[in-house]
């Protein structure tokens, strides 16, 4: 099915886009900071993606692609970095707006932060020779420290909303990595990751998604802050 990856992108975007203009949500009001945040995220993640694809750390199954490429990446992969963040940030925004008091205490946020940071540092030391693990975890560790230091409150909400985002994440990413289909749309070289899978999903993908979305949210916050001055 040559359009499967494209359909996954469109399907992920469709419902959030449908409710973007809902009078109780009005997600369109944060379009400007969202698209700025997504652009900054893509400036970081697209080169990473291209380099990893060229070096065979991951790759794409042409049986599920339209075979349109730009800078060595299928067009569906470019759309992934727009459609998935839109759906996920929309979810975070909607939950935060509907339940403004839904957040962790500073103490609990700090505990989770230090646990994740400790795990990331430990994994970097143990798996320093695995490129996906090393780059992914090192980036997220730096980003977490930066966000925790400057905008602690982002984590107090995102730690909760990300757990909800993980539900559609496991569905979409599960299909991308081979669940329910004959072969994966996106394949991974297990020599360059920890080799741990949740179903068909590499364990590192959870942290990759967390870092990608946190990059967008953090940049959105910085954009809003600069506008308010």
Secondary structure, DSSP 8 states (H G I E B T S, - for coil): -TTHHHHHHHHHHHHHHHHTT-TTT-GGGGHHHHHHHHHHHHHHHHHHHHHHHHTTSEEE-GGGS---EETTEEHHHHHHHHHHHHHHHHHHHHHHHH-TT----HHHHHHHHHHHHHHHHHHHHHTTT-HHHHHHHHHHHHHHHHHHHH-HHHHHHHHHHHHHHHHHHHHHHHHHTTTTSSS-SEEE-GGGS---EETTEETHHHHHHHHHHHHHHHHHHHHHHHHH-
